[in-house]
C-alpha cells in the first residue's frame, strides 16, 4: 500500500481527487461526501509527497489551480479562470514531480497529467455553466412568480369572488371581457394588486396572442 501511494502518478491523482472533492463541496455546500473524500486524498497526498523530493514551486502552481477553480464559481468569469486553473495544474504538476534535472526521466507520466487536467477542466466548466444557467433564470418567487399561475374558483365570481391558489384562499376579481365564472372554473392570474388576484378564464387567455400579465400593484 505504501509503495502504491508513493508512486508519483498515484500521488498526483490523489491531489486531483482532493481538489475536485473539495471544489465540489465548496460549490455545492452540504454534499459532504466529496469534501470528506477530498480531505482524505489531500492528507495522503502530503504523506506521499514528502518522500519524493519534489519542487515545491510546482505545488504553489497546483494550489493556484484550486484557488482559480473556486474563484470561477464566485466571480462572473464564465470559465476563463477554470481554463487558467487547468494550465496552472498541468505546469505545476510537471514542475512539482519532474525536478531532478534535464537528464532525469520524468517521475510522473505526462499523459496522466494532461488527462487529469482535462478532467478537472470538464468538471469545472460544467459546474460553472450550471451555475450561470441558474443565475440567469427569471425570478419566479413572490408576486412575479404568481403571474400566469393557474387558480380554481372556489366561489362564483360576479366578477368578484374567491379562488384557491396553491391550497390558499384568495380574493379574486375577473378581468374584462369576462364578467362571471362558476365555482370550479380554471383561471389564470393576470396581475396581483395587494391581496387581490386579478384573473381571467384560462380559455380566454389562450384566445389572446399577447396578453398583458404584469401591472403595477
Long-range contacts (C-beta under 8 A, 24 or more apart in sequence): 5-44, 5-47, 5-48, 6-48, 6-51, 6-52, 8-52, 8-97, 8-107, 8-108, 9-108, 9-109, 9-112, 10-48, 11-45, 11-48, 11-49, 11-52, 11-97, 11-108, 12-93, 12-96, 12-97, 12-108, 12-112, 12-113, 12-116, 13-112, 13-116, 14-41, 14-42, 14-44, 14-45, 14-48, 15-41, 15-42, 15-45, 15-62, 15-93, 16-89, 16-116, 16-119, 16-120, 17-41, 18-42, 18-45, 19-62, 19-65, 19-66, 19-69, 19-89, 19-120, 20-119, 20-120, 20-123, 22-66, 23-66, 23-69, 23-70, 23-73, 23-123, 23-124, 23-127, 24-123, 24-127, 26-70, 26-73, 27-70, 27-73, 27-127, 27-131, 49-96, 52-97, 52-107, 53-99, 53-100, 54-96, 54-97, 54-99, 55-95, 55-96, 55-97, 55-99, 56-96, 57-95, 57-96, 58-91, 58-92, 58-93, 58-94, 58-95, 58-96, 58-97, 58-99, 59-92, 59-96, 60-92, 61-88, 61-89, 61-91, 61-92, 61-95, 61-96, 62-88, 62-89, 62-92, 62-93, 62-96, 63-92, 64-88, 64-92, 65-89, 65-92, 65-120, 69-120, 69-124, 72-124, 72-128, 73-127, 73-128, 73-131, 78-128, 78-132, 79-124, 79-125, 79-128, 79-129, 82-121, 82-124, 82-125, 82-128, 83-121, 85-120, 85-121, 85-124, 86-117, 86-118, 86-120, 86-121, 86-124, 87-117, 89-113, 89-116, 89-117, 89-120, 90-114, 90-117, 93-117, 143-192, 143-217, 144-214, 146-189, 146-192, 146-197, 147-189, 147-190, 147-191, 147-192, 147-213, 147-214, 148-188, 148-189, 148-213, 149-188, 149-189, 150-186, 150-187, 150-188, 150-189, 150-202, 151-186, 151-187, 151-188, 151-189, 151-197, 151-199, 152-184, 152-185, 152-186, 152-187, 153-181, 153-182, 153-183, 153-184, 153-185, 153-187, 154-183, 155-183, 156-180, 156-181, 156-182, 156-183, 157-181, 157-185, 157-187, 157-199, 163-187, 163-197, 163-199, 165-189, 165-197, 170-195, 170-196, 170-197, 171-195, 171-196, 171-197, 172-196, 172-197, 172-198, 172-199, 173-197, 173-198, 173-199, 174-199, 174-200, 174-201, 175-199, 175-200, 177-204, 178-204, 189-213, 190-215, 191-215, 191-217, 192-217, 193-217
